[in-house]
Amino acid sequence: MTDAYAVQGIPVADLADRFGTPLYVYDAEVLAETYTALRRRLHPAVDVFYSAKANPNVSVCAVMRSLGAGLEVSSLAELATARWAGAQPSDVIFLGPGKSEEELRACLEYGIAAVVCESLDELAALDRISRPGTRALLRVNPAFSTKGARLSMGGKPRQFGIDHELLLRSGAALRALRNVRVIGIHAYMGTRILDPDGIVQNTAGILAAARELSAELGFPLETVDIGGGLGIAYFENEKDLDLDQLTEGVNAVVAEFAAEHPGCRVIMELGRYLAGRCGTYVVRARYVKQSKGEWFVVTDGGMNHHMAAVGVGSFVKRNFPIRSIDHHDALADRRYTVTGPLCTPDDVLGRKVALPEVRPGDLIGVERSGAYGPTSSPVLFLSHGYPAEVLVSRATAHLVRHRDTVEDLLGRQILVDPPTTAAGGPETGTAETAPQ
Ligand SMILES: *Cc1c(COP(=O)(O)O)cnc(C)c1O
């Protein structure tokens, strides 16, 4: 007998039987290993924050917090999640280009480390509702852009942040603040960066921008958030970041900055890098069929839970690592297109995936799916709802989110009596003119 495909010794097949499929399984040990490996190597001036949007499950956030990570949140519910996960206010920042007044007030009430302001308008709005001493970071859209980011967030016209050039001319707006105290800057250049040099250059560029803006505009540098954007390898031709090379480069740049600005907190905020590797999306094959010479496995979950693996919008379809769970060490000598149950041709988890023979009822796992899984997928499409989520921690499996039920999905809706005629057909006139 061969070893079962397992998480901390618990066969994933048992988890699928116990909690049903489709199912996300997260491994707290992988979260800890990933965080610790980075933390051990990073310069002590750098605080690692976890970007909750990558995987906002409260138990995942609680693991990150227990490891020592701060939390970066972007909505009222994410802020409440940080609180629920037990985050200290001093280890929470809030960002996002369109914060509501309610969100800003919640940040003030919680007393978080800083609100990251993304426009001069927002800065003024925060100032109006604040008490003196409210800390803010200015999100800067840098004058440079980054190489190697799959999705670039800065250095071009964007709704995020304030253009570096514009900020340099905004001294009057900053001087007009009565309550908000600007304590530094934030910049985020893009996501899925796998080139260490690109990250080092971003860091150097952001720290240089921080120096310049603070000197020109006269605010202190108590905190500088250098973003991050560290990627993980998903596709065949990709390689994971070399952590030693990355941290050596980043640390050199940070050390120089820290020597000039002792006591300044440097934040690196990471979602995908911290959470991506910990998760597997587990689906069950329902039907196996052939169409025009191609083999298909139709499973019980797809793009409704895992848009990232489907990659809609990408020009070429590239597959996430997809494995057979029941026969994971059998020779993967077949090719299957693995689809979900939705009524759209886009619902393809993987095209021509190498797998051993698949039979109905077999389990298939999409690996490296701990970040941007259900949270960034159209979970309501075809009204399937959110999948169940399980966290394996200290060799124990915990259900950390119930799968949505039909009642959950319908309970938010309100049925209004449809307008009908006495005959029960569509309304053709007013009630008075309806036939007696
Ligand atoms: C999404 C986002 C992150 C997290 O990005 P990852 O690539 O998952 O690390 C961090 N900061 C900002 C501003 C973001 O928008």
The ligand as an SDF file (V2000), in Angstrom:
LIG
                    3D

 15 15  0  0  0  0  0  0  0  0999 V2000
   -3.6050   42.8590   -2.9310 C   0  0  0  0  0  0  0  0  0  0  0  0
   -2.6560   43.7100   -2.2230 C   0  0  0  0  0  0  0  0  0  0  0  0
   -1.6380   43.1470   -1.4410 C   0  0  0  0  0  0  0  0  0  0  0  0
   -1.3890   41.6790   -1.3800 C   0  0  0  0  0  0  0  0  0  0  0  0
   -0.8170   41.2860   -2.5860 O   0  0  0  0  0  0  0  0  0  0  0  0
   -0.0930   39.8900   -2.7860 P   0  0  0  0  0  0  0  0  0  0  0  0
    0.4300   39.9460   -4.1540 O   0  0  0  0  0  0  0  0  0  0  0  0
   -1.1250   38.8460   -2.5740 O   0  0  0  0  0  0  0  0  0  0  0  0
    0.9720   39.8060   -1.7560 O   0  0  0  0  0  0  0  0  0  0  0  0
   -0.8270   44.0050   -0.7400 C   0  0  0  0  0  0  0  0  0  0  0  0
   -0.9900   45.3400   -0.8110 N   0  0  0  0  0  0  0  0  0  0  0  0
   -1.9390   45.9060   -1.5670 C   0  0  0  0  0  0  0  0  0  0  0  0
   -2.0610   47.3800   -1.6060 C   0  0  0  0  0  0  0  0  0  0  0  0
   -2.7990   45.1180   -2.2990 C   0  0  0  0  0  0  0  0  0  0  0  0
   -3.7350   45.6920   -3.0620 O   0  0  0  0  0  0  0  0  0  0  0  0
  1  2  1  0
  2  3  1  0
  2 14  2  0
  3  4  1  0
  3 10  2  0
  4  5  1  0
  5  6  1  0
  6  7  2  0
  6  8  1  0
  6  9  1  0
 10 11  1  0
 11 12  2  0
 12 13  1  0
 12 14  1  0
 14 15  1  0
M  END
$$$$
